[in-house]
Amino acid sequence: MILITVPVFLPLITAYGYDPTWFAIIVVIVVELGLIHPPIGMNLFVIQAQAPDIRTLEIYRGILPFLIAPFLLIGLMFAFPQLALWLPTWLYG
């Protein structure tokens, strides 16, 4: 997903004046969210294969806290982009 979307959207993001580091952090969080989001989250199928005695519905219920946190993080990063940029700015000036 990253190899397909980043070359297309990075020039648009930089043309609109957004920071590429901020965009990279957003992309990583969104891809992570896609890997655990039902019904097609690939990591859910890995868990199901490792623990076949646990029903898929129970796995879906178990990941709810792990879905809420990234959605809140994405909302905060869109509202306050400096949250994603303060550490790289502090480290690299």
PDB file of N, CA, C and O in Angstrom:
ATOM      1  N   MET A   1       0.822  -1.197   0.000  1.00  0.00           N
ATOM      2  CA  MET A   1       0.000   0.000   0.000  1.00  0.00           C
ATOM      3  C   MET A   1       0.861   1.254   0.000  1.00  0.00           C
ATOM      4  O   MET A   1       0.559   2.234  -0.681  1.00  0.00           O
ATOM      5  N   ILE A   2       1.928   1.206   0.768  1.00  0.00           N
ATOM      6  CA  ILE A   2       2.788   2.383   0.859  1.00  0.00           C
ATOM      7  C   ILE A   2       3.487   2.640  -0.475  1.00  0.00           C
ATOM      8  O   ILE A   2       3.597   3.786  -0.912  1.00  0.00           O
ATOM      9  N   LEU A   3       3.954   1.581  -1.113  1.00  0.00           N
ATOM     10  CA  LEU A   3       4.668   1.742  -2.382  1.00  0.00           C
ATOM     11  C   LEU A   3       3.776   2.289  -3.488  1.00  0.00           C
ATOM     12  O   LEU A   3       4.271   2.923  -4.420  1.00  0.00           O
ATOM     13  N   ILE A   4       2.484   2.057  -3.404  1.00  0.00           N
ATOM     14  CA  ILE A   4       1.561   2.548  -4.423  1.00  0.00           C
ATOM     15  C   ILE A   4       1.091   3.968  -4.111  1.00  0.00           C
ATOM     16  O   ILE A   4       1.000   4.796  -5.018  1.00  0.00           O
ATOM     17  N   THR A   5       0.795   4.259  -2.864  1.00  0.00           N
ATOM     18  CA  THR A   5       0.176   5.547  -2.540  1.00  0.00           C
ATOM     19  C   THR A   5       1.164   6.699  -2.363  1.00  0.00           C
ATOM     20  O   THR A   5       0.873   7.824  -2.769  1.00  0.00           O
ATOM     21  N   VAL A   6       2.309   6.441  -1.773  1.00  0.00           N
ATOM     22  CA  VAL A   6       3.230   7.540  -1.467  1.00  0.00           C
ATOM     23  C   VAL A   6       3.751   8.245  -2.721  1.00  0.00           C
ATOM     24  O   VAL A   6       3.757   9.476  -2.744  1.00  0.00           O
ATOM     25  N   PRO A   7       4.188   7.539  -3.758  1.00  0.00           N
ATOM     26  CA  PRO A   7       4.661   8.276  -4.943  1.00  0.00           C
ATOM     27  C   PRO A   7       3.578   9.114  -5.616  1.00  0.00           C
ATOM     28  O   PRO A   7       3.882  10.103  -6.283  1.00  0.00           O
ATOM     29  N   VAL A   8       2.332   8.727  -5.446  1.00  0.00           N
ATOM     30  CA  VAL A   8       1.236   9.487  -6.052  1.00  0.00           C
ATOM     31  C   VAL A   8       0.892  10.707  -5.205  1.00  0.00           C
ATOM     32  O   VAL A   8       0.714  11.805  -5.733  1.00  0.00           O
ATOM     33  N   PHE A   9       0.798  10.514  -3.898  1.00  0.00           N
ATOM     34  CA  PHE A   9       0.289  11.585  -3.044  1.00  0.00           C
ATOM     35  C   PHE A   9       1.363  12.499  -2.458  1.00  0.00           C
ATOM     36  O   PHE A   9       1.046  13.627  -2.081  1.00  0.00           O
ATOM     37  N   LEU A  10       2.605  12.064  -2.367  1.00  0.00           N
ATOM     38  CA  LEU A  10       3.639  12.927  -1.787  1.00  0.00           C
ATOM     39  C   LEU A  10       3.844  14.222  -2.571  1.00  0.00           C
ATOM     40  O   LEU A  10       3.968  15.274  -1.945  1.00  0.00           O
ATOM     41  N   PRO A  11       3.886  14.205  -3.912  1.00  0.00           N
ATOM     42  CA  PRO A  11       3.994  15.492  -4.613  1.00  0.00           C
ATOM     43  C   PRO A  11       2.796  16.409  -4.365  1.00  0.00           C
ATOM     44  O   PRO A  11       2.952  17.628  -4.307  1.00  0.00           O
ATOM     45  N   LEU A  12       1.617  15.835  -4.220  1.00  0.00           N
ATOM     46  CA  LEU A  12       0.439  16.658  -3.911  1.00  0.00           C
ATOM     47  C   LEU A  12       0.542  17.262  -2.519  1.00  0.00           C
ATOM     48  O   LEU A  12       0.227  18.434  -2.317  1.00  0.00           O
ATOM     49  N   ILE A  13       0.982  16.463  -1.570  1.00  0.00           N
ATOM     50  CA  ILE A  13       1.110  16.933  -0.190  1.00  0.00           C
ATOM     51  C   ILE A  13       2.128  18.072  -0.113  1.00  0.00           C
ATOM     52  O   ILE A  13       1.870  19.093   0.526  1.00  0.00           O
ATOM     53  N   THR A  14       3.273  17.904  -0.755  1.00  0.00           N
ATOM     54  CA  THR A  14       4.287  18.961  -0.704  1.00  0.00           C
ATOM     55  C   THR A  14       3.852  20.191  -1.503  1.00  0.00           C
ATOM     56  O   THR A  14       4.216  21.311  -1.148  1.00  0.00           O
ATOM     57  N   ALA A  15       3.078  20.001  -2.577  1.00  0.00           N
ATOM     58  CA  ALA A  15       2.592  21.147  -3.359  1.00  0.00           C
ATOM     59  C   ALA A  15       1.612  21.986  -2.544  1.00  0.00           C
ATOM     60  O   ALA A  15       1.547  23.203  -2.719  1.00  0.00           O
ATOM     61  N   TYR A  16       0.861  21.360  -1.671  1.00  0.00           N
ATOM     62  CA  TYR A  16      -0.078  22.105  -0.823  1.00  0.00           C
ATOM     63  C   TYR A  16       0.588  22.667   0.427  1.00  0.00           C
ATOM     64  O   TYR A  16      -0.069  23.330   1.229  1.00  0.00           O
ATOM     65  N   GLY A  17       1.875  22.412   0.601  1.00  0.00           N
ATOM     66  CA  GLY A  17       2.618  23.023   1.697  1.00  0.00           C
ATOM     67  C   GLY A  17       2.665  22.218   2.977  1.00  0.00           C
ATOM     68  O   GLY A  17       3.078  22.741   4.012  1.00  0.00           O
ATOM     69  N   TYR A  18       2.257  20.964   2.939  1.00  0.00           N
ATOM     70  CA  TYR A  18       2.328  20.123   4.133  1.00  0.00           C
ATOM     71  C   TYR A  18       3.719  19.526   4.262  1.00  0.00           C
ATOM     72  O   TYR A  18       4.438  19.385   3.273  1.00  0.00           O
ATOM     73  N   ASP A  19       4.087  19.182   5.467  1.00  0.00           N
ATOM     74  CA  ASP A  19       5.398  18.629   5.744  1.00  0.00           C
ATOM     75  C   ASP A  19       5.441  17.151   5.344  1.00  0.00           C
ATOM     76  O   ASP A  19       4.542  16.396   5.714  1.00  0.00           O
ATOM     77  N   PRO A  20       6.461  16.724   4.599  1.00  0.00           N
ATOM     78  CA  PRO A  20       6.559  15.308   4.211  1.00  0.00           C
ATOM     79  C   PRO A  20       6.728  14.362   5.403  1.00  0.00           C
ATOM     80  O   PRO A  20       6.269  13.221   5.355  1.00  0.00           O
ATOM     81  N   THR A  21       7.387  14.829   6.474  1.00  0.00           N
ATOM     82  CA  THR A  21       7.535  13.999   7.668  1.00  0.00           C
ATOM     83  C   THR A  21       6.181  13.739   8.296  1.00  0.00           C
ATOM     84  O   THR A  21       5.891  12.616   8.707  1.00  0.00           O
ATOM     85  N   TRP A  22       5.352  14.764   8.374  1.00  0.00           N
ATOM     86  CA  TRP A  22       3.988  14.618   8.906  1.00  0.00           C
ATOM     87  C   TRP A  22       3.202  13.624   8.058  1.00  0.00           C
ATOM     88  O   TRP A  22       2.490  12.776   8.597  1.00  0.00           O
ATOM     89  N   PHE A  23       3.327  13.722   6.743  1.00  0.00           N
ATOM     90  CA  PHE A  23       2.625  12.812   5.847  1.00  0.00           C
ATOM     91  C   PHE A  23       3.099  11.375   6.041  1.00  0.00           C
ATOM     92  O   PHE A  23       2.288  10.449   6.025  1.00  0.00           O
ATOM     93  N   ALA A  24       4.404  11.179   6.223  1.00  0.00           N
ATOM     94  CA  ALA A  24       4.936   9.835   6.436  1.00  0.00           C
ATOM     95  C   ALA A  24       4.384   9.217   7.710  1.00  0.00           C
ATOM     96  O   ALA A  24       4.049   8.032   7.736  1.00  0.00           O
ATOM     97  N   ILE A  25       4.290  10.010   8.760  1.00  0.00           N
ATOM     98  CA  ILE A  25       3.742   9.503  10.020  1.00  0.00           C
ATOM     99  C   ILE A  25       2.268   9.155   9.862  1.00  0.00           C
ATOM    100  O   ILE A  25       1.818   8.129  10.371  1.00  0.00           O
ATOM    101  N   ILE A  26       1.516   9.991   9.167  1.00  0.00           N
ATOM    102  CA  ILE A  26       0.100   9.706   8.914  1.00  0.00           C
ATOM    103  C   ILE A  26      -0.047   8.416   8.102  1.00  0.00           C
ATOM    104  O   ILE A  26      -0.907   7.590   8.408  1.00  0.00           O
ATOM    105  N   VAL A  27       0.776   8.239   7.081  1.00  0.00           N
ATOM    106  CA  VAL A  27       0.697   7.038   6.237  1.00  0.00           C
ATOM    107  C   VAL A  27       0.962   5.783   7.064  1.00  0.00           C
ATOM    108  O   VAL A  27       0.245   4.792   6.925  1.00  0.00           O
ATOM    109  N   VAL A  28       1.964   5.811   7.909  1.00  0.00           N
ATOM    110  CA  VAL A  28       2.293   4.634   8.719  1.00  0.00           C
ATOM    111  C   VAL A  28       1.148   4.295   9.661  1.00  0.00           C
ATOM    112  O   VAL A  28       0.815   3.121   9.824  1.00  0.00           O
ATOM    113  N   ILE A  29       0.543   5.292  10.281  1.00  0.00           N
ATOM    114  CA  ILE A  29      -0.563   5.036  11.203  1.00  0.00           C
ATOM    115  C   ILE A  29      -1.783   4.510  10.459  1.00  0.00           C
ATOM    116  O   ILE A  29      -2.463   3.611  10.953  1.00  0.00           O
ATOM    117  N   VAL A  30      -2.069   5.053   9.286  1.00  0.00           N
ATOM    118  CA  VAL A  30      -3.224   4.600   8.516  1.00  0.00           C
ATOM    119  C   VAL A  30      -3.018   3.179   8.000  1.00  0.00           C
ATOM    120  O   VAL A  30      -3.963   2.391   7.979  1.00  0.00           O
ATOM    121  N   VAL A  31      -1.812   2.842   7.588  1.00  0.00           N
ATOM    122  CA  VAL A  31      -1.536   1.472   7.139  1.00  0.00           C
ATOM    123  C   VAL A  31      -1.655   0.505   8.309  1.00  0.00           C
ATOM    124  O   VAL A  31      -2.208  -0.585   8.159  1.00  0.00           O
ATOM    125  N   GLU A  32      -1.147   0.891   9.458  1.00  0.00           N
ATOM    126  CA  GLU A  32      -1.294   0.059  10.653  1.00  0.00           C
ATOM    127  C   GLU A  32      -2.768  -0.163  10.976  1.00  0.00           C
ATOM    128  O   GLU A  32      -3.181  -1.275  11.304  1.00  0.00           O
ATOM    129  N   LEU A  33      -3.545   0.892  10.879  1.00  0.00           N
ATOM    130  CA  LEU A  33      -4.981   0.800  11.136  1.00  0.00           C
ATOM    131  C   LEU A  33      -5.654  -0.131  10.134  1.00  0.00           C
ATOM    132  O   LEU A  33      -6.562  -0.879  10.495  1.00  0.00           O
ATOM    133  N   GLY A  34      -5.218  -0.090   8.891  1.00  0.00           N
ATOM    134  CA  GLY A  34      -5.778  -0.980   7.884  1.00  0.00           C
ATOM    135  C   GLY A  34      -5.453  -2.443   8.130  1.00  0.00           C
ATOM    136  O   GLY A  34      -6.224  -3.323   7.747  1.00  0.00           O
ATOM    137  N   LEU A  35      -4.327  -2.708   8.760  1.00  0.00           N
ATOM    138  CA  LEU A  35      -3.947  -4.088   9.029  1.00  0.00           C
ATOM    139  C   LEU A  35      -4.717  -4.703  10.191  1.00  0.00           C
ATOM    140  O   LEU A  35      -4.786  -5.928  10.298  1.00  0.00           O
ATOM    141  N   ILE A  36      -5.298  -3.884  11.064  1.00  0.00           N
ATOM    142  CA  ILE A  36      -6.036  -4.441  12.196  1.00  0.00           C
ATOM    143  C   ILE A  36      -7.526  -4.148  12.133  1.00  0.00           C
ATOM    144  O   ILE A  36      -8.268  -4.529  13.039  1.00  0.00           O
ATOM    145  N   HIS A  37      -7.972  -3.484  11.089  1.00  0.00           N
ATOM    146  CA  HIS A  37      -9.379  -3.084  11.013  1.00  0.00           C
ATOM    147  C   HIS A  37     -10.225  -4.193  10.384  1.00  0.00           C
ATOM    148  O   HIS A  37      -9.916  -4.666   9.290  1.00  0.00           O
ATOM    149  N   PRO A  38     -11.299  -4.611  11.079  1.00  0.00           N
ATOM    150  CA  PRO A  38     -12.172  -5.625  10.492  1.00  0.00           C
ATOM    151  C   PRO A  38     -12.950  -5.047   9.331  1.00  0.00           C
ATOM    152  O   PRO A  38     -13.115  -3.829   9.279  1.00  0.00           O
ATOM    153  N   PRO A  39     -13.420  -5.814   8.433  1.00  0.00           N
ATOM    154  CA  PRO A  39     -13.385  -7.277   8.328  1.00  0.00           C
ATOM    155  C   PRO A  39     -12.208  -7.797   7.509  1.00  0.00           C
ATOM    156  O   PRO A  39     -12.074  -9.011   7.357  1.00  0.00           O
ATOM    157  N   ILE A  40     -11.352  -6.929   6.979  1.00  0.00           N
ATOM    158  CA  ILE A  40     -10.322  -7.396   6.068  1.00  0.00           C
ATOM    159  C   ILE A  40      -8.923  -7.264   6.661  1.00  0.00           C
ATOM    160  O   ILE A  40      -7.942  -7.506   5.958  1.00  0.00           O
ATOM    161  N   GLY A  41      -8.806  -6.898   7.902  1.00  0.00           N
ATOM    162  CA  GLY A  41      -7.494  -6.715   8.506  1.00  0.00           C
ATOM    163  C   GLY A  41      -6.665  -7.984   8.470  1.00  0.00           C
ATOM    164  O   GLY A  41      -7.047  -9.006   9.040  1.00  0.00           O
ATOM    165  N   MET A  42      -5.536  -7.911   7.803  1.00  0.00           N
ATOM    166  CA  MET A  42      -4.701  -9.089   7.607  1.00  0.00           C
ATOM    167  C   MET A  42      -4.198  -9.661   8.936  1.00  0.00           C
ATOM    168  O   MET A  42      -4.091 -10.879   9.079  1.00  0.00           O
ATOM    169  N   ASN A  43      -3.893  -8.810   9.894  1.00  0.00           N
ATOM    170  CA  ASN A  43      -3.404  -9.292  11.183  1.00  0.00           C
ATOM    171  C   ASN A  43      -4.464 -10.085  11.941  1.00  0.00           C
ATOM    172  O   ASN A  43      -4.128 -10.955  12.745  1.00  0.00           O
ATOM    173  N   LEU A  44      -5.737  -9.795  11.693  1.00  0.00           N
ATOM    174  CA  LEU A  44      -6.803 -10.560  12.343  1.00  0.00           C
ATOM    175  C   LEU A  44      -6.800 -12.002  11.860  1.00  0.00           C
ATOM    176  O   LEU A  44      -7.048 -12.920  12.642  1.00  0.00           O
ATOM    177  N   PHE A  45      -6.526 -12.203  10.598  1.00  0.00           N
ATOM    178  CA  PHE A  45      -6.459 -13.562  10.063  1.00  0.00           C
ATOM    179  C   PHE A  45      -5.234 -14.302  10.591  1.00  0.00           C
ATOM    180  O   PHE A  45      -5.277 -15.518  10.776  1.00  0.00           O
ATOM    181  N   VAL A  46      -4.157 -13.587  10.832  1.00  0.00           N
ATOM    182  CA  VAL A  46      -2.968 -14.206  11.435  1.00  0.00           C
ATOM    183  C   VAL A  46      -3.291 -14.672  12.844  1.00  0.00           C
ATOM    184  O   VAL A  46      -2.905 -15.772  13.239  1.00  0.00           O
ATOM    185  N   ILE A  47      -3.998 -13.844  13.604  1.00  0.00           N
ATOM    186  CA  ILE A  47      -4.394 -14.231  14.963  1.00  0.00           C
ATOM    187  C   ILE A  47      -5.324 -15.432  14.917  1.00  0.00           C
ATOM    188  O   ILE A  47      -5.191 -16.352  15.723  1.00  0.00           O
ATOM    189  N   GLN A  48      -6.261 -15.431  13.983  1.00  0.00           N
ATOM    190  CA  GLN A  48      -7.199 -16.545  13.844  1.00  0.00           C
ATOM    191  C   GLN A  48      -6.455 -17.838  13.499  1.00  0.00           C
ATOM    192  O   GLN A  48      -6.816 -18.905  13.996  1.00  0.00           O
ATOM    193  N   ALA A  49      -5.440 -17.758  12.669  1.00  0.00           N
ATOM    194  CA  ALA A  49      -4.673 -18.949  12.306  1.00  0.00           C
ATOM    195  C   ALA A  49      -3.848 -19.469  13.485  1.00  0.00           C
ATOM    196  O   ALA A  49      -3.643 -20.676  13.612  1.00  0.00           O
ATOM    197  N   GLN A  50      -3.376 -18.566  14.343  1.00  0.00           N
ATOM    198  CA  GLN A  50      -2.566 -18.972  15.488  1.00  0.00           C
ATOM    199  C   GLN A  50      -3.406 -19.508  16.635  1.00  0.00           C
ATOM    200  O   GLN A  50      -2.946 -20.344  17.412  1.00  0.00           O
ATOM    201  N   ALA A  51      -4.642 -19.021  16.740  1.00  0.00           N
ATOM    202  CA  ALA A  51      -5.548 -19.450  17.814  1.00  0.00           C
ATOM    203  C   ALA A  51      -6.894 -19.837  17.202  1.00  0.00           C
ATOM    204  O   ALA A  51      -7.854 -19.073  17.304  1.00  0.00           O
ATOM    205  N   PRO A  52      -6.980 -21.003  16.572  1.00  0.00           N
ATOM    206  CA  PRO A  52      -8.210 -21.365  15.872  1.00  0.00           C
ATOM    207  C   PRO A  52      -9.401 -21.612  16.792  1.00  0.00           C
ATOM    208  O   PRO A  52     -10.542 -21.607  16.329  1.00  0.00           O
ATOM    209  N   ASP A  53      -9.163 -21.827  18.082  1.00  0.00           N
ATOM    210  CA  ASP A  53     -10.277 -22.063  18.997  1.00  0.00           C
ATOM    211  C   ASP A  53     -10.992 -20.769  19.399  1.00  0.00           C
ATOM    212  O   ASP A  53     -12.076 -20.831  19.979  1.00  0.00           O
ATOM    213  N   ILE A  54     -10.419 -19.616  19.110  1.00  0.00           N
ATOM    214  CA  ILE A  54     -11.057 -18.326  19.424  1.00  0.00           C
ATOM    215  C   ILE A  54     -11.874 -17.891  18.212  1.00  0.00           C
ATOM    216  O   ILE A  54     -11.378 -17.878  17.085  1.00  0.00           O
ATOM    217  N   ARG A  55     -13.136 -17.535  18.461  1.00  0.00           N
ATOM    218  CA  ARG A  55     -14.014 -17.114  17.368  1.00  0.00           C
ATOM    219  C   ARG A  55     -13.568 -15.760  16.816  1.00  0.00           C
ATOM    220  O   ARG A  55     -12.971 -14.947  17.521  1.00  0.00           O
ATOM    221  N   THR A  56     -13.873 -15.542  15.546  1.00  0.00           N
ATOM    222  CA  THR A  56     -13.495 -14.301  14.882  1.00  0.00           C
ATOM    223  C   THR A  56     -14.179 -13.104  15.526  1.00  0.00           C
ATOM    224  O   THR A  56     -13.570 -12.039  15.638  1.00  0.00           O
ATOM    225  N   LEU A  57     -15.418 -13.250  15.948  1.00  0.00           N
ATOM    226  CA  LEU A  57     -16.133 -12.153  16.613  1.00  0.00           C
ATOM    227  C   LEU A  57     -15.435 -11.745  17.906  1.00  0.00           C
ATOM    228  O   LEU A  57     -15.377 -10.560  18.232  1.00  0.00           O
ATOM    229  N   GLU A  58     -14.914 -12.707  18.632  1.00  0.00           N
ATOM    230  CA  GLU A  58     -14.182 -12.378  19.862  1.00  0.00           C
ATOM    231  C   GLU A  58     -12.890 -11.614  19.547  1.00  0.00           C
ATOM    232  O   GLU A  58     -12.496 -10.715  20.290  1.00  0.00           O
ATOM    233  N   ILE A  59     -12.251 -11.973  18.462  1.00  0.00           N
ATOM    234  CA  ILE A  59     -11.043 -11.248  18.053  1.00  0.00           C
ATOM    235  C   ILE A  59     -11.406  -9.822  17.669  1.00  0.00           C
ATOM    236  O   ILE A  59     -10.686  -8.886  18.019  1.00  0.00           O
ATOM    237  N   TYR A  60     -12.515  -9.642  16.952  1.00  0.00           N
ATOM    238  CA  TYR A  60     -12.960  -8.295  16.579  1.00  0.00           C
ATOM    239  C   TYR A  60     -13.242  -7.461  17.820  1.00  0.00           C
ATOM    240  O   TYR A  60     -12.866  -6.291  17.882  1.00  0.00           O
ATOM    241  N   ARG A  61     -13.902  -8.058  18.810  1.00  0.00           N
ATOM    242  CA  ARG A  61     -14.175  -7.318  20.044  1.00  0.00           C
ATOM    243  C   ARG A  61     -12.891  -6.993  20.797  1.00  0.00           C
ATOM    244  O   ARG A  61     -12.797  -5.950  21.445  1.00  0.00           O
ATOM    245  N   GLY A  62     -11.915  -7.870  20.717  1.00  0.00           N
ATOM    246  CA  GLY A  62     -10.659  -7.664  21.433  1.00  0.00           C
ATOM    247  C   GLY A  62      -9.797  -6.544  20.867  1.00  0.00           C
ATOM    248  O   GLY A  62      -8.955  -5.993  21.575  1.00  0.00           O
ATOM    249  N   ILE A  63      -9.999  -6.204  19.602  1.00  0.00           N
ATOM    250  CA  ILE A  63      -9.158  -5.161  19.014  1.00  0.00           C
ATOM    251  C   ILE A  63      -9.781  -3.770  19.103  1.00  0.00           C
ATOM    252  O   ILE A  63      -9.161  -2.799  18.670  1.00  0.00           O
ATOM    253  N   LEU A  64     -10.974  -3.651  19.648  1.00  0.00           N
ATOM    254  CA  LEU A  64     -11.617  -2.329  19.727  1.00  0.00           C
ATOM    255  C   LEU A  64     -10.757  -1.256  20.377  1.00  0.00           C
ATOM    256  O   LEU A  64     -10.670  -0.156  19.830  1.00  0.00           O
ATOM    257  N   PRO A  65     -10.113  -1.513  21.519  1.00  0.00           N
ATOM    258  CA  PRO A  65      -9.252  -0.457  22.076  1.00  0.00           C
ATOM    259  C   PRO A  65      -8.100  -0.087  21.148  1.00  0.00           C
ATOM    260  O   PRO A  65      -7.637   1.053  21.141  1.00  0.00           O
ATOM    261  N   PHE A  66      -7.647  -1.057  20.369  1.00  0.00           N
ATOM    262  CA  PHE A  66      -6.544  -0.795  19.450  1.00  0.00           C
ATOM    263  C   PHE A  66      -7.017  -0.080  18.194  1.00  0.00           C
ATOM    264  O   PHE A  66      -6.192   0.388  17.408  1.00  0.00           O
ATOM    265  N   LEU A  67      -8.322   0.015  17.988  1.00  0.00           N
ATOM    266  CA  LEU A  67      -8.875   0.807  16.890  1.00  0.00           C
ATOM    267  C   LEU A  67      -9.177   2.230  17.324  1.00  0.00           C
ATOM    268  O   LEU A  67      -9.021   3.169  16.544  1.00  0.00           O
ATOM    269  N   ILE A  68      -9.603   2.388  18.550  1.00  0.00           N
ATOM    270  CA  ILE A  68      -9.972   3.714  19.056  1.00  0.00           C
ATOM    271  C   ILE A  68      -8.747   4.621  19.138  1.00  0.00           C
ATOM    272  O   ILE A  68      -8.798   5.780  18.725  1.00  0.00           O
ATOM    273  N   ALA A  69      -7.658   4.100  19.666  1.00  0.00           N
ATOM    274  CA  ALA A  69      -6.449   4.917  19.849  1.00  0.00           C
ATOM    275  C   ALA A  69      -5.899   5.482  18.534  1.00  0.00           C
ATOM    276  O   ALA A  69      -5.603   6.676  18.483  1.00  0.00           O
ATOM    277  N   PRO A  70      -5.747   4.686  17.467  1.00  0.00           N
ATOM    278  CA  PRO A  70      -5.232   5.282  16.218  1.00  0.00           C
ATOM    279  C   PRO A  70      -6.186   6.303  15.603  1.00  0.00           C
ATOM    280  O   PRO A  70      -5.741   7.295  15.026  1.00  0.00           O
ATOM    281  N   PHE A  71      -7.505   6.068  15.722  1.00  0.00           N
ATOM    282  CA  PHE A  71      -8.448   7.060  15.201  1.00  0.00           C
ATOM    283  C   PHE A  71      -8.310   8.385  15.945  1.00  0.00           C
ATOM    284  O   PHE A  71      -8.338   9.448  15.326  1.00  0.00           O
ATOM    285  N   LEU A  72      -8.163   8.330  17.259  1.00  0.00           N
ATOM    286  CA  LEU A  72      -7.948   9.557  18.030  1.00  0.00           C
ATOM    287  C   LEU A  72      -6.620  10.212  17.654  1.00  0.00           C
ATOM    288  O   LEU A  72      -6.536  11.435  17.533  1.00  0.00           O
ATOM    289  N   LEU A  73      -5.599   9.403  17.473  1.00  0.00           N
ATOM    290  CA  LEU A  73      -4.290   9.936  17.101  1.00  0.00           C
ATOM    291  C   LEU A  73      -4.334  10.627  15.743  1.00  0.00           C
ATOM    292  O   LEU A  73      -3.752  11.698  15.575  1.00  0.00           O
ATOM    293  N   ILE A  74      -5.013  10.028  14.783  1.00  0.00           N
ATOM    294  CA  ILE A  74      -5.130  10.642  13.456  1.00  0.00           C
ATOM    295  C   ILE A  74      -5.892  11.959  13.549  1.00  0.00           C
ATOM    296  O   ILE A  74      -5.507  12.945  12.921  1.00  0.00           O
ATOM    297  N   GLY A  75      -6.964  11.977  14.326  1.00  0.00           N
ATOM    298  CA  GLY A  75      -7.711  13.225  14.517  1.00  0.00           C
ATOM    299  C   GLY A  75      -6.860  14.308  15.144  1.00  0.00           C
ATOM    300  O   GLY A  75      -6.905  15.460  14.713  1.00  0.00           O
ATOM    301  N   LEU A  76      -6.083  13.954  16.157  1.00  0.00           N
ATOM    302  CA  LEU A  76      -5.195  14.932  16.797  1.00  0.00           C
ATOM    303  C   LEU A  76      -4.106  15.415  15.848  1.00  0.00           C
ATOM    304  O   LEU A  76      -3.742  16.591  15.858  1.00  0.00           O
ATOM    305  N   MET A  77      -3.591  14.508  15.034  1.00  0.00           N
ATOM    306  CA  MET A  77      -2.525  14.912  14.120  1.00  0.00           C
ATOM    307  C   MET A  77      -3.037  15.788  12.980  1.00  0.00           C
ATOM    308  O   MET A  77      -2.288  16.614  12.458  1.00  0.00           O
ATOM    309  N   PHE A  78      -4.291  15.624  12.586  1.00  0.00           N
ATOM    310  CA  PHE A  78      -4.859  16.537  11.598  1.00  0.00           C
ATOM    311  C   PHE A  78      -5.178  17.885  12.229  1.00  0.00           C
ATOM    312  O   PHE A  78      -5.015  18.924  11.590  1.00  0.00           O
ATOM    313  N   ALA A  79      -5.633  17.875  13.480  1.00  0.00           N
ATOM    314  CA  ALA A  79      -5.963  19.127  14.154  1.00  0.00           C
ATOM    315  C   ALA A  79      -4.700  19.890  14.573  1.00  0.00           C
ATOM    316  O   ALA A  79      -4.644  21.115  14.463  1.00  0.00           O
ATOM    317  N   PHE A  80      -3.699  19.165  15.049  1.00  0.00           N
ATOM    318  CA  PHE A  80      -2.466  19.780  15.544  1.00  0.00           C
ATOM    319  C   PHE A  80      -1.258  19.081  14.910  1.00  0.00           C
ATOM    320  O   PHE A  80      -0.665  18.205  15.540  1.00  0.00           O
ATOM    321  N   PRO A  81      -0.881  19.449  13.677  1.00  0.00           N
ATOM    322  CA  PRO A  81       0.240  18.765  13.008  1.00  0.00           C
ATOM    323  C   PRO A  81       1.563  18.893  13.751  1.00  0.00           C
ATOM    324  O   PRO A  81       2.452  18.063  13.564  1.00  0.00           O
ATOM    325  N   GLN A  82       1.708  19.890  14.567  1.00  0.00           N
ATOM    326  CA  GLN A  82       2.976  20.062  15.294  1.00  0.00           C
ATOM    327  C   GLN A  82       3.203  18.940  16.310  1.00  0.00           C
ATOM    328  O   GLN A  82       4.334  18.746  16.757  1.00  0.00           O
ATOM    329  N   LEU A  83       2.151  18.193  16.686  1.00  0.00           N
ATOM    330  CA  LEU A  83       2.346  17.042  17.576  1.00  0.00           C
ATOM    331  C   LEU A  83       3.228  15.980  16.922  1.00  0.00           C
ATOM    332  O   LEU A  83       4.041  15.346  17.596  1.00  0.00           O
ATOM    333  N   ALA A  84       3.073  15.787  15.633  1.00  0.00           N
ATOM    334  CA  ALA A  84       3.876  14.790  14.924  1.00  0.00           C
ATOM    335  C   ALA A  84       5.269  15.306  14.605  1.00  0.00           C
ATOM    336  O   ALA A  84       6.178  14.515  14.353  1.00  0.00           O
ATOM    337  N   LEU A  85       5.448  16.610  14.613  1.00  0.00           N
ATOM    338  CA  LEU A  85       6.716  17.179  14.165  1.00  0.00           C
ATOM    339  C   LEU A  85       7.627  17.665  15.275  1.00  0.00           C
ATOM    340  O   LEU A  85       8.775  18.019  15.005  1.00  0.00           O
ATOM    341  N   TRP A  86       7.157  17.694  16.520  1.00  0.00           N
ATOM    342  CA  TRP A  86       7.995  18.272  17.570  1.00  0.00           C
ATOM    343  C   TRP A  86       9.240  17.428  17.840  1.00  0.00           C
ATOM    344  O   TRP A  86      10.314  17.993  18.048  1.00  0.00           O
ATOM    345  N   LEU A  87       9.138  16.090  17.845  1.00  0.00           N
ATOM    346  CA  LEU A  87      10.312  15.267  18.124  1.00  0.00           C
ATOM    347  C   LEU A  87      11.335  15.326  16.996  1.00  0.00           C
ATOM    348  O   LEU A  87      12.516  15.523  17.279  1.00  0.00           O
ATOM    349  N   PRO A  88      10.940  15.163  15.718  1.00  0.00           N
ATOM    350  CA  PRO A  88      11.959  15.320  14.662  1.00  0.00           C
ATOM    351  C   PRO A  88      12.588  16.718  14.638  1.00  0.00           C
ATOM    352  O   PRO A  88      13.780  16.862  14.368  1.00  0.00           O
ATOM    353  N   THR A  89      11.789  17.735  14.919  1.00  0.00           N
ATOM    354  CA  THR A  89      12.328  19.091  14.967  1.00  0.00           C
ATOM    355  C   THR A  89      13.314  19.258  16.119  1.00  0.00           C
ATOM    356  O   THR A  89      14.355  19.898  15.973  1.00  0.00           O
ATOM    357  N   TRP A  90      12.977  18.679  17.251  1.00  0.00           N
ATOM    358  CA  TRP A  90      13.847  18.772  18.433  1.00  0.00           C
ATOM    359  C   TRP A  90      15.149  18.007  18.212  1.00  0.00           C
ATOM    360  O   TRP A  90      16.215  18.465  18.624  1.00  0.00           O
ATOM    361  N   LEU A  91      15.067  16.830  17.555  1.00  0.00           N
ATOM    362  CA  LEU A  91      16.257  16.022  17.349  1.00  0.00           C
ATOM    363  C   LEU A  91      17.161  16.571  16.236  1.00  0.00           C
ATOM    364  O   LEU A  91      18.384  16.588  16.371  1.00  0.00           O
ATOM    365  N   TYR A  92      16.548  17.014  15.144  1.00  0.00           N
ATOM    366  CA  TYR A  92      17.342  17.388  13.981  1.00  0.00           C
ATOM    367  C   TYR A  92      17.365  18.886  13.701  1.00  0.00           C
ATOM    368  O   TYR A  92      18.035  19.340  12.773  1.00  0.00           O
ATOM    369  N   GLY A  93      16.636  19.645  14.499  1.00  0.00           N
ATOM    370  CA  GLY A  93      16.683  21.086  14.375  1.00  0.00           C
ATOM    371  C   GLY A  93      15.918  21.575  13.254  1.00  0.00           C
ATOM    372  O   GLY A  93      15.865  22.783  13.022  1.00  0.00           O
TER     373      GLY A  93
END
